Amino acid sequence: MLKSDSENHKVRFIHASDIHLGTGQYQNPARSDDFIKILKGIIDLAISKKVSFILLGGDVFGSLDLLPEQLSRIVKILKDFKEKTQDSINIIAIEGNHDIRKYSRGSRIIRRQSWLRFLQELDLLVLLDVNPEARSENLFQNYDYQTKKGGKIRIGNVVIYGTSYLGRRTEELLPKIRSGINQTDGCFHILLQHFGIKGQMKNVPGMPLYKVQPLKDCIHYLALGHYHLQFKIGGWIFNPGSGEAVSSVESNYKRGIFLGEITEKNEVSDNRLKFSVDVKNVSLKNRDHMWVTIYFPEVFQMEHEIISFITEKLTSKFSNDNKIKKLTQSQKPILYLVLRGNKPLFSENLDVNILKETILNQFPVVSMRIYEKYVENTRTLETFIPIKKMVKI
């Protein structure tokens, strides 16, 4: 029987990925807080929905560079979760490419390490991994809580398999992974992997779907991470996307987490129990991303003219938005300012840092980026200097 809600033969779980803890987007401490709040949101949802386990599909951390205060908060969130649930909800994770980066602060790391392994040592999560050189029949060993090693874990009638990020070897190892999965145990099978499916994100490399398709014979739910854009394929491949936008490009991505419910049917086919899974998208509370385009109708010559014009336009924008005026620090949006129109005559003299500082001091935004997309002006100095004052030689 499945572990939770056994009367109805159902079990709930959360599938999240690419939380990127420790990310300090635009060197802004408030943005680092945003990613930690995503973790807390996932934990709170797990408790309220009474799930049996949480799946983390890699890139839980953005890099190995993490401030002590941030790590302390992360550990406290997980310890409080473990205590509040009496250790009844497993967090099951795999390492993504960001979790196992080979460089930290410019120096190459010789011995593989990750913050996920640190959390595993504190008994705050289960980290699945395998020895890719092992024979297929020995690839997925049962997870051992003493040695903290293993590539699969069973919770009721659900078996979760997982490997760390395999990089370029993924395609090569997929047949071995398929052979290593027990197809006769009558369980619902989940496979945690960190790779994308080609075509789901434009111009981003990924695994061809036909290479993944053979896994469908032995996997009911392929739990992916890596792509920050959410997608589902064929009712068995699921990628929740990132917890929070990591760049301006991602500000409009569909993302979130999946809340799954597995139902065990009272039917047997080919000596295997039949299952169904219902998967719902849950949007997490993200910081708003605000895009504003300002058009320069004339060629400005002086820096103070440019700044004055921009602040005047932003004042009009913000004064007409009552919602923005009432925001707290944790709710203030990130502003993406796009400057278009006539290129200022001496645009290289525009100090972008001064412009940013002016805007951050005057308007309720937590951070900002400026994109200069001017039309190149072909007019010469003759436009601005009277001919009679120009000396011909």
C-alpha positions, 0 to 999 in steps of 0.5 A: 500500500502507498504510505499516505492516505492508504484508504484511497491508495493515494500518495502526494508528493512535491517535485521542485528544481533549480532553486539556486540557493545562494544566488545574489542576482545583481549583487543584491542581498534582497535577491539572495533572500528571494531564493531562500524564501522559495525553499521556505515556500516549498517546505510550507506547502509540503506540510499543508498538503501532507505530502509523503516526500519532496523531490528536488531535481538538482541545482538546489544551490546556485554555486559553492560560493555561499555566505555563512548567514545564508547557509545558517538560514537554510539549515534552520529551515530544514531542521525546523521542517524535520522537527515539525514533521517528526521526520516523516517527509523525506526530501530526496535530491540529486545534484545538478551542474550548479551544485557540483561546479568545479570552481569556487572564487576562481580556484579549481576544486580538486575533490568533488563536493557540494552543499547538498552533501553537507546537508546530507551529512546533517541528515536533512535530506537524502541525496541519490547517486550512482557509480556510472561505471557499475554494471546495470544490475548493480547501478541502483543500490538501496539507499543506506542511511548509515553510509549515506549512499545509494541510488534508489529509495522506496516509500510505500509502493513508490520507488525513486531512482536518481543520479547526479548530473551526468553531463555529456555522458547522459545519452550514453548512460540512459540504456544502462539506467533503463536496464538498472530499473527493476521492472517486476517489483509492482511499484510506481517508478520515479526517475530523478534526472538533471537534463533538458529535452531538446526543443522545449527551450529555443536555442538551448541544447537538450536530449532528443526525446526519442533517446529518452522515450525507451525509459517509458517502459519502466518509468511512470514519472520522469522528474527532471530539472535543469531547464528553467522553463516549465514543461510536461510531455506525454503525461510522464515527463515533468520539468517544473522550471526554476523556483524564481527567475535567475535572469531578466530573460526568465522574468516571463517564464512559466515556472513553479513546482508540481504537486503530484498525486499517485493513485494505485488502481485495483487492477493488474496488468502483466503482473504489475499494479496499475497506477495513475498520477495527477500533476498540478502546477503550483505557482510560487510567490516570486518577486515582480519583474517590471519592464519599462521602455522610455523613448527619447524623442530628441538627441540629448546632449547633457547627462543631466538632461537624460536623467531628468527626462527619465525620472520625469517619465518614471514619476508619471509611471509610478504615481499612477500605480497605487499598488506599487506605492504601498509595497514593502521592501520584500515586495518591491519589483526589479526594474528593467529599464529599456532606453530607445529612440535617439541616441544621446550625442555623448552617450558614452558620458552617461554614467549608468551607475549615477542613473541607477543610484538616482532611480533606486533612491527615488522609486520603490524598486529593489534593483534594476538593469538598464538596456540601451537600445538606441537608434544610431543618429547619423547627424553630424556636429553641423546640426548642433554648431552653426556653420558660421562658427565652424572653421574650414581648412 
